[in-house]
């Protein structure tokens, strides 16, 4: 069972990751691959403002480590 991610004002700064380049740096992949991942229905990467990509670090790590 997956743990629920609790987000509050204190840890949101540490959890939030904005921009395909920053997401790519964390995952050690290219920004182009981040764009492709974001198209997948189960991927936690979103575009809440319609421009920049966003993900919570823990959600991305969980998604990456549970991919088969």
PDB file as gemmi writes it, atoms N, CA and C in Angstrom:
CRYST1    1.000    1.000    1.000  90.00  90.00  90.00 P 1                      
ATOM      1  N   UNK A   1       0.845  -1.188   0.000  1.00  0.00           N  
ATOM      2  CA  UNK A   1       0.000   0.000   0.000  1.00  0.00           C  
ATOM      3  C   UNK A   1       0.887   1.246   0.000  1.00  0.00           C  
ATOM      4  N   UNK A   2       0.520   2.230  -0.776  1.00  0.00           N  
ATOM      5  CA  UNK A   2       1.305   3.454  -0.866  1.00  0.00           C  
ATOM      6  C   UNK A   2       0.953   4.401   0.266  1.00  0.00           C  
ATOM      7  N   UNK A   3       1.983   5.069   0.771  1.00  0.00           N  
ATOM      8  CA  UNK A   3       1.753   6.057   1.825  1.00  0.00           C  
ATOM      9  C   UNK A   3       1.132   7.309   1.224  1.00  0.00           C  
ATOM     10  N   UNK A   4       0.302   7.957   1.995  1.00  0.00           N  
ATOM     11  CA  UNK A   4      -0.300   9.220   1.579  1.00  0.00           C  
ATOM     12  C   UNK A   4       0.725  10.323   1.814  1.00  0.00           C  
ATOM     13  N   UNK A   5       0.875  11.194   0.835  1.00  0.00           N  
ATOM     14  CA  UNK A   5       1.800  12.313   0.962  1.00  0.00           C  
ATOM     15  C   UNK A   5       1.079  13.452   1.661  1.00  0.00           C  
ATOM     16  N   UNK A   6       1.582  13.850   2.828  1.00  0.00           N  
ATOM     17  CA  UNK A   6       0.981  14.972   3.548  1.00  0.00           C  
ATOM     18  C   UNK A   6       1.749  16.235   3.172  1.00  0.00           C  
ATOM     19  N   UNK A   7       1.035  17.198   2.640  1.00  0.00           N  
ATOM     20  CA  UNK A   7       1.649  18.450   2.224  1.00  0.00           C  
ATOM     21  C   UNK A   7       1.074  19.572   3.074  1.00  0.00           C  
ATOM     22  N   UNK A   8       1.960  20.361   3.629  1.00  0.00           N  
ATOM     23  CA  UNK A   8       1.546  21.561   4.331  1.00  0.00           C  
ATOM     24  C   UNK A   8       2.453  22.702   3.890  1.00  0.00           C  
ATOM     25  N   UNK A   9       2.222  23.887   4.387  1.00  0.00           N  
ATOM     26  CA  UNK A   9       2.995  25.049   3.946  1.00  0.00           C  
ATOM     27  C   UNK A   9       4.486  24.902   4.200  1.00  0.00           C  
ATOM     28  N   UNK A  10       4.843  24.174   5.247  1.00  0.00           N  
ATOM     29  CA  UNK A  10       6.254  24.050   5.599  1.00  0.00           C  
ATOM     30  C   UNK A  10       7.009  23.169   4.611  1.00  0.00           C  
ATOM     31  N   UNK A  11       6.464  22.007   4.277  1.00  0.00           N  
ATOM     32  CA  UNK A  11       7.225  21.123   3.401  1.00  0.00           C  
ATOM     33  C   UNK A  11       6.895  21.272   1.920  1.00  0.00           C  
ATOM     34  N   UNK A  12       5.928  22.099   1.572  1.00  0.00           N  
ATOM     35  CA  UNK A  12       5.590  22.290   0.167  1.00  0.00           C  
ATOM     36  C   UNK A  12       6.761  22.851  -0.620  1.00  0.00           C  
ATOM     37  N   UNK A  13       7.510  23.775  -0.026  1.00  0.00           N  
ATOM     38  CA  UNK A  13       8.675  24.339  -0.717  1.00  0.00           C  
ATOM     39  C   UNK A  13       9.683  23.260  -1.085  1.00  0.00           C  
ATOM     40  N   UNK A  14       9.849  22.282  -0.210  1.00  0.00           N  
ATOM     41  CA  UNK A  14      10.805  21.206  -0.453  1.00  0.00           C  
ATOM     42  C   UNK A  14      10.261  20.166  -1.425  1.00  0.00           C  
ATOM     43  N   UNK A  15       8.962  19.975  -1.455  1.00  0.00           N  
ATOM     44  CA  UNK A  15       8.335  18.957  -2.292  1.00  0.00           C  
ATOM     45  C   UNK A  15       8.067  19.434  -3.713  1.00  0.00           C  
ATOM     46  N   UNK A  16       7.756  20.697  -3.883  1.00  0.00           N  
ATOM     47  CA  UNK A  16       7.355  21.217  -5.191  1.00  0.00           C  
ATOM     48  C   UNK A  16       8.544  21.327  -6.130  1.00  0.00           C  
ATOM     49  N   UNK A  17       8.335  20.900  -7.358  1.00  0.00           N  
ATOM     50  CA  UNK A  17       9.360  20.991  -8.385  1.00  0.00           C  
ATOM     51  C   UNK A  17       8.702  21.564  -9.634  1.00  0.00           C  
ATOM     52  N   UNK A  18       9.162  22.731 -10.060  1.00  0.00           N  
ATOM     53  CA  UNK A  18       8.586  23.425 -11.206  1.00  0.00           C  
ATOM     54  C   UNK A  18       9.558  23.417 -12.380  1.00  0.00           C  
ATOM     55  N   UNK A  19       9.044  23.194 -13.576  1.00  0.00           N  
ATOM     56  CA  UNK A  19       9.818  23.281 -14.805  1.00  0.00           C  
ATOM     57  C   UNK A  19      10.366  21.938 -15.257  1.00  0.00           C  
ATOM     58  N   UNK A  20      10.259  21.685 -16.561  1.00  0.00           N  
ATOM     59  CA  UNK A  20      10.724  20.418 -17.130  1.00  0.00           C  
ATOM     60  C   UNK A  20      12.218  20.220 -16.899  1.00  0.00           C  
ATOM     61  N   UNK A  21      12.989  21.297 -16.960  1.00  0.00           N  
ATOM     62  CA  UNK A  21      14.436  21.164 -16.745  1.00  0.00           C  
ATOM     63  C   UNK A  21      14.743  20.718 -15.326  1.00  0.00           C  
ATOM     64  N   UNK A  22      14.050  21.273 -14.349  1.00  0.00           N  
ATOM     65  CA  UNK A  22      14.278  20.880 -12.956  1.00  0.00           C  
ATOM     66  C   UNK A  22      13.815  19.454 -12.687  1.00  0.00           C  
ATOM     67  N   UNK A  23      12.693  19.086 -13.279  1.00  0.00           N  
ATOM     68  CA  UNK A  23      12.195  17.718 -13.131  1.00  0.00           C  
ATOM     69  C   UNK A  23      13.181  16.752 -13.777  1.00  0.00           C  
ATOM     70  N   UNK A  24      13.679  17.108 -14.948  1.00  0.00           N  
ATOM     71  CA  UNK A  24      14.652  16.271 -15.650  1.00  0.00           C  
ATOM     72  C   UNK A  24      15.931  16.110 -14.837  1.00  0.00           C  
ATOM     73  N   UNK A  25      16.356  17.182 -14.191  1.00  0.00           N  
ATOM     74  CA  UNK A  25      17.573  17.121 -13.384  1.00  0.00           C  
ATOM     75  C   UNK A  25      17.394  16.138 -12.225  1.00  0.00           C  
ATOM     76  N   UNK A  26      16.251  16.185 -11.556  1.00  0.00           N  
ATOM     77  CA  UNK A  26      15.997  15.262 -10.447  1.00  0.00           C  
ATOM     78  C   UNK A  26      15.988  13.814 -10.927  1.00  0.00           C  
ATOM     79  N   UNK A  27      15.329  13.565 -12.061  1.00  0.00           N  
ATOM     80  CA  UNK A  27      15.190  12.209 -12.590  1.00  0.00           C  
ATOM     81  C   UNK A  27      16.407  11.775 -13.413  1.00  0.00           C  
ATOM     82  N   UNK A  28      17.308  12.717 -13.681  1.00  0.00           N  
ATOM     83  CA  UNK A  28      18.508  12.450 -14.488  1.00  0.00           C  
ATOM     84  C   UNK A  28      18.147  11.952 -15.882  1.00  0.00           C  
ATOM     85  N   UNK A  29      17.217  12.687 -16.495  1.00  0.00           N  
ATOM     86  CA  UNK A  29      16.787  12.415 -17.866  1.00  0.00           C  
ATOM     87  C   UNK A  29      16.755  13.743 -18.617  1.00  0.00           C  
ATOM     88  N   UNK A  30      16.414  13.704 -19.880  1.00  0.00           N  
ATOM     89  CA  UNK A  30      16.311  14.925 -20.668  1.00  0.00           C  
ATOM     90  C   UNK A  30      14.943  15.585 -20.468  1.00  0.00           C  
ATOM     91  N   UNK A  31      14.876  16.902 -20.657  1.00  0.00           N  
ATOM     92  CA  UNK A  31      13.561  17.566 -20.605  1.00  0.00           C  
ATOM     93  C   UNK A  31      12.585  16.983 -21.631  1.00  0.00           C  
ATOM     94  N   UNK A  32      13.101  16.541 -22.778  1.00  0.00           N  
ATOM     95  CA  UNK A  32      12.212  15.935 -23.783  1.00  0.00           C  
ATOM     96  C   UNK A  32      11.508  14.699 -23.241  1.00  0.00           C  
ATOM     97  N   UNK A  33      12.223  13.908 -22.436  1.00  0.00           N  
ATOM     98  CA  UNK A  33      11.593  12.734 -21.837  1.00  0.00           C  
ATOM     99  C   UNK A  33      10.541  13.149 -20.808  1.00  0.00           C  
ATOM    100  N   UNK A  34      10.782  14.224 -20.082  1.00  0.00           N  
ATOM    101  CA  UNK A  34       9.787  14.746 -19.139  1.00  0.00           C  
ATOM    102  C   UNK A  34       8.511  15.121 -19.879  1.00  0.00           C  
ATOM    103  N   UNK A  35       8.647  15.749 -21.045  1.00  0.00           N  
ATOM    104  CA  UNK A  35       7.470  16.109 -21.841  1.00  0.00           C  
ATOM    105  C   UNK A  35       6.687  14.859 -22.244  1.00  0.00           C  
ATOM    106  N   UNK A  36       7.397  13.799 -22.600  1.00  0.00           N  
ATOM    107  CA  UNK A  36       6.736  12.550 -22.982  1.00  0.00           C  
ATOM    108  C   UNK A  36       6.057  11.906 -21.776  1.00  0.00           C  
ATOM    109  N   UNK A  37       6.745  11.887 -20.633  1.00  0.00           N  
ATOM    110  CA  UNK A  37       6.145  11.328 -19.416  1.00  0.00           C  
ATOM    111  C   UNK A  37       4.856  12.049 -19.060  1.00  0.00           C  
ATOM    112  N   UNK A  38       4.864  13.376 -19.190  1.00  0.00           N  
ATOM    113  CA  UNK A  38       3.708  14.182 -18.789  1.00  0.00           C  
ATOM    114  C   UNK A  38       2.459  13.828 -19.598  1.00  0.00           C  
ATOM    115  N   UNK A  39       2.632  13.238 -20.753  1.00  0.00           N  
ATOM    116  CA  UNK A  39       1.502  12.824 -21.594  1.00  0.00           C  
ATOM    117  C   UNK A  39       0.870  11.517 -21.120  1.00  0.00           C  
ATOM    118  N   UNK A  40       1.591  10.764 -20.285  1.00  0.00           N  
ATOM    119  CA  UNK A  40       1.085   9.474 -19.821  1.00  0.00           C  
ATOM    120  C   UNK A  40      -0.006   9.688 -18.773  1.00  0.00           C  
ATOM    121  N   UNK A  41      -1.094   8.934 -18.850  1.00  0.00           N  
ATOM    122  CA  UNK A  41      -2.220   9.159 -17.934  1.00  0.00           C  
ATOM    123  C   UNK A  41      -1.910   8.904 -16.463  1.00  0.00           C  
ATOM    124  N   UNK A  42      -0.943   8.041 -16.166  1.00  0.00           N  
ATOM    125  CA  UNK A  42      -0.636   7.733 -14.772  1.00  0.00           C  
ATOM    126  C   UNK A  42       0.519   8.557 -14.206  1.00  0.00           C  
ATOM    127  N   UNK A  43       1.079   9.442 -15.010  1.00  0.00           N  
ATOM    128  CA  UNK A  43       2.227  10.247 -14.581  1.00  0.00           C  
ATOM    129  C   UNK A  43       1.775  11.412 -13.695  1.00  0.00           C  
ATOM    130  N   UNK A  44       2.499  11.660 -12.598  1.00  0.00           N  
ATOM    131  CA  UNK A  44       2.110  12.751 -11.694  1.00  0.00           C  
ATOM    132  C   UNK A  44       2.526  14.148 -12.163  1.00  0.00           C  
ATOM    133  N   UNK A  45       3.227  14.239 -13.291  1.00  0.00           N  
ATOM    134  CA  UNK A  45       3.654  15.538 -13.806  1.00  0.00           C  
ATOM    135  C   UNK A  45       2.459  16.222 -14.458  1.00  0.00           C  
ATOM    136  N   UNK A  46       2.199  17.467 -14.059  1.00  0.00           N  
ATOM    137  CA  UNK A  46       1.061  18.216 -14.596  1.00  0.00           C  
ATOM    138  C   UNK A  46       1.515  19.603 -15.057  1.00  0.00           C  
ATOM    139  N   UNK A  47       0.591  20.336 -15.637  1.00  0.00           N  
ATOM    140  CA  UNK A  47       0.795  21.737 -16.014  1.00  0.00           C  
ATOM    141  C   UNK A  47      -0.352  22.553 -15.419  1.00  0.00           C  
ATOM    142  N   UNK A  48      -0.318  22.811 -14.119  1.00  0.00           N  
ATOM    143  CA  UNK A  48      -1.452  23.489 -13.485  1.00  0.00           C  
ATOM    144  C   UNK A  48      -1.710  24.900 -13.990  1.00  0.00           C  
ATOM    145  N   UNK A  49      -0.679  25.574 -14.463  1.00  0.00           N  
ATOM    146  CA  UNK A  49      -0.883  26.921 -15.000  1.00  0.00           C  
ATOM    147  C   UNK A  49      -0.967  26.912 -16.526  1.00  0.00           C  
ATOM    148  N   UNK A  50      -0.924  25.705 -17.113  1.00  0.00           N  
ATOM    149  CA  UNK A  50      -0.997  25.572 -18.564  1.00  0.00           C  
ATOM    150  C   UNK A  50       0.306  25.869 -19.276  1.00  0.00           C  
ATOM    151  N   UNK A  51       1.337  26.231 -18.536  1.00  0.00           N  
ATOM    152  CA  UNK A  51       2.621  26.585 -19.137  1.00  0.00           C  
ATOM    153  C   UNK A  51       3.747  25.730 -18.563  1.00  0.00           C  
ATOM    154  N   UNK A  52       3.981  25.864 -17.257  1.00  0.00           N  
ATOM    155  CA  UNK A  52       5.102  25.180 -16.620  1.00  0.00           C  
ATOM    156  C   UNK A  52       4.675  23.801 -16.122  1.00  0.00           C  
ATOM    157  N   UNK A  53       5.637  22.896 -16.153  1.00  0.00           N  
ATOM    158  CA  UNK A  53       5.397  21.557 -15.637  1.00  0.00           C  
ATOM    159  C   UNK A  53       5.637  21.558 -14.136  1.00  0.00           C  
ATOM    160  N   UNK A  54       4.855  20.734 -13.417  1.00  0.00           N  
ATOM    161  CA  UNK A  54       4.913  20.680 -11.959  1.00  0.00           C  
ATOM    162  C   UNK A  54       4.785  19.241 -11.495  1.00  0.00           C  
ATOM    163  N   UNK A  55       5.512  18.923 -10.428  1.00  0.00           N  
ATOM    164  CA  UNK A  55       5.377  17.613  -9.786  1.00  0.00           C  
ATOM    165  C   UNK A  55       5.861  17.729  -8.348  1.00  0.00           C  
ATOM    166  N   UNK A  56       5.324  16.896  -7.492  1.00  0.00           N  
ATOM    167  CA  UNK A  56       5.862  16.753  -6.148  1.00  0.00           C  
ATOM    168  C   UNK A  56       6.986  15.730  -6.236  1.00  0.00           C  
ATOM    169  N   UNK A  57       8.116  16.037  -5.631  1.00  0.00           N  
ATOM    170  CA  UNK A  57       9.280  15.143  -5.725  1.00  0.00           C  
ATOM    171  C   UNK A  57       8.943  13.728  -5.291  1.00  0.00           C  
ATOM    172  N   UNK A  58       8.285  13.586  -4.166  1.00  0.00           N  
ATOM    173  CA  UNK A  58       7.986  12.248  -3.655  1.00  0.00           C  
ATOM    174  C   UNK A  58       7.044  11.495  -4.591  1.00  0.00           C  
ATOM    175  N   UNK A  59       6.106  12.196  -5.217  1.00  0.00           N  
ATOM    176  CA  UNK A  59       5.190  11.543  -6.159  1.00  0.00           C  
ATOM    177  C   UNK A  59       5.941  11.063  -7.395  1.00  0.00           C  
ATOM    178  N   UNK A  60       6.894  11.862  -7.874  1.00  0.00           N  
ATOM    179  CA  UNK A  60       7.677  11.460  -9.039  1.00  0.00           C  
ATOM    180  C   UNK A  60       8.552  10.258  -8.720  1.00  0.00           C  
ATOM    181  N   UNK A  61       9.217  10.289  -7.585  1.00  0.00           N  
ATOM    182  CA  UNK A  61      10.064   9.156  -7.200  1.00  0.00           C  
ATOM    183  C   UNK A  61       9.229   7.904  -7.042  1.00  0.00           C  
ATOM    184  N   UNK A  62       8.071   8.013  -6.414  1.00  0.00           N  
ATOM    185  CA  UNK A  62       7.190   6.871  -6.249  1.00  0.00           C  
ATOM    186  C   UNK A  62       6.760   6.331  -7.616  1.00  0.00           C  
ATOM    187  N   UNK A  63       6.386   7.220  -8.517  1.00  0.00           N  
ATOM    188  CA  UNK A  63       5.948   6.802  -9.859  1.00  0.00           C  
ATOM    189  C   UNK A  63       7.085   6.102 -10.590  1.00  0.00           C  
ATOM    190  N   UNK A  64       8.273   6.668 -10.522  1.00  0.00           N  
ATOM    191  CA  UNK A  64       9.420   6.082 -11.213  1.00  0.00           C  
ATOM    192  C   UNK A  64       9.799   4.716 -10.639  1.00  0.00           C  
ATOM    193  N   UNK A  65       9.693   4.564  -9.355  1.00  0.00           N  
ATOM    194  CA  UNK A  65      10.119   3.315  -8.736  1.00  0.00           C  
ATOM    195  C   UNK A  65       9.054   2.222  -8.782  1.00  0.00           C  
ATOM    196  N   UNK A  66       7.850   2.562  -9.169  1.00  0.00           N  
ATOM    197  CA  UNK A  66       6.805   1.545  -9.276  1.00  0.00           C  
ATOM    198  C   UNK A  66       6.469   1.203 -10.729  1.00  0.00           C  
ATOM    199  N   UNK A  67       7.181   1.807 -11.677  1.00  0.00           N  
ATOM    200  CA  UNK A  67       6.962   1.485 -13.094  1.00  0.00           C  
ATOM    201  C   UNK A  67       7.474   0.084 -13.360  1.00  0.00           C  
ATOM    202  N   UNK A  68       6.741  -0.687 -14.171  1.00  0.00           N  
ATOM    203  CA  UNK A  68       7.196  -2.043 -14.485  1.00  0.00           C  
ATOM    204  C   UNK A  68       7.872  -2.088 -15.830  1.00  0.00           C  
TER     205      UNK A  68                                                      
END                                                                             
